[in-house]
Amino acid sequence: MYKGDMTDIDSIKQRFADALDGTPGFGATVVFDCGDDGAITVDGAGDAIAVRDGTTAAQCTITMTTETLGAIIEGELEEAAAFTGGLMKLSGEIRLATLVSNLLRARAQEMVQAEMGDAS
């Protein structure tokens, strides 16, 4: 499993890319905006998802710090708690935030299972 500093935007982007690049697209683009630390675009508008640096026009923008995003990725913070606690803001089609979250979770589980299979 990829290990890295989940408060570093480049490590987070790599985790997203490892999990999502090449996965079938979902007809939209989602941006994770971490302010001065940078942004990650999950472009699912085409046939396959592409993960890139920076922002672009998106149907959903999720704004939070890299620390909050890292805590969510590591399972230390639930998305709902981040949202209701004011640590995460959503604009645009909120259903897309849930869709990307579910995709990341499913792919992470597949990656862990594949590693476990390789270890046996």
C-alpha positions in Angstrom: 0.0 0.0 0.0 1.3 3.5 -0.8 2.7 5.2 2.2 3.3 8.9 2.3 2.7 12.1 4.3 -1.0 12.6 4.0 -0.7 16.3 4.8 1.4 16.8 1.7 -0.6 17.6 -1.4 1.7 15.7 -3.7 1.4 12.5 -1.6 -2.4 12.9 -1.6 -2.5 13.4 -5.4 -0.3 10.3 -5.8 -2.7 8.3 -3.6 -5.6 9.5 -5.7 -3.8 8.7 -9.0 -2.9 5.2 -7.8 -6.5 4.5 -6.9 -8.3 6.2 -9.7 -6.3 6.7 -12.9 -7.8 4.6 -15.6 -11.0 3.8 -13.7 -14.1 4.4 -15.9 -15.2 8.0 -16.0 -18.4 9.2 -14.3 -19.3 12.1 -16.6 -18.1 15.0 -14.4 -15.0 16.7 -12.8 -14.4 17.2 -9.1 -11.8 19.5 -7.7 -10.2 19.2 -4.2 -9.1 22.7 -3.3 -6.6 22.8 -0.5 -6.0 26.6 -0.7 -2.3 27.7 -0.7 -1.2 24.1 -0.6 -2.7 23.4 -4.1 -5.5 21.6 -5.7 -6.2 18.2 -7.2 -8.6 17.7 -10.1 -10.3 14.3 -10.5 -11.4 14.5 -14.2 -14.0 11.8 -14.8 -15.6 13.6 -17.8 -14.0 11.2 -20.3 -13.9 7.5 -20.8 -11.4 7.1 -17.9 -10.6 9.1 -14.8 -7.5 11.3 -14.9 -6.0 12.8 -11.8 -4.1 16.1 -12.3 -2.6 19.1 -10.4 -4.5 22.3 -10.2 -8.1 23.5 -10.7 -10.4 23.6 -13.6 -14.1 24.2 -14.2 -15.8 21.5 -12.2 -19.3 20.3 -11.4 -18.2 19.9 -7.7 -15.5 21.7 -5.7 -14.5 20.4 -2.3 -12.5 22.9 -0.2 -10.5 22.0 2.9 -7.0 22.0 4.2 -4.5 19.3 3.3 -4.6 18.2 7.0 -8.3 17.6 6.9 -8.1 15.8 3.5 -5.2 13.7 4.9 -7.2 12.8 8.0 -10.2 11.7 5.9 -7.9 9.6 3.6 -6.3 7.9 6.7 -9.7 7.2 8.2 -9.1 9.5 11.2 -12.0 11.8 10.2 -15.4 11.0 8.6 -16.5 13.2 5.7 -19.8 14.0 7.4 -18.0 15.2 10.5 -15.6 17.3 8.5 -18.6 18.9 6.6 -20.8 19.5 9.7 -17.8 20.7 11.7 -17.0 23.4 9.1 -13.7 21.8 8.1 -14.9 21.0 4.6 -17.0 23.1 2.2 -18.8 21.8 -0.9 -20.0 23.7 -3.9 -21.8 22.4 -6.9 -23.2 18.9 -7.3 -22.7 17.4 -3.8 -23.6 13.9 -5.0 -20.3 13.9 -7.0 -18.3 14.3 -3.7 -20.0 11.1 -2.4 -19.4 9.3 -5.7 -15.6 10.1 -5.7 -15.4 9.2 -2.0 -17.0 5.8 -2.7 -14.7 5.2 -5.7 -11.6 6.0 -3.7 -12.8 3.6 -0.9 -13.6 0.8 -3.3 -10.4 1.1 -5.2 -8.4 1.3 -1.9 -10.0 -2.0 -0.8 -9.2 -3.6 -4.1 -5.6 -2.5 -3.9 -5.2 -3.9 -0.3 -6.8 -7.2 -1.4 -4.5 -7.4 -4.4 -1.4 -6.8 -2.2 -2.6 -9.5 0.2 -3.0 -11.9 -2.7 0.6 -11.0 -3.9 1.9 -11.7 -0.4 0.6 -15.2 -0.2 
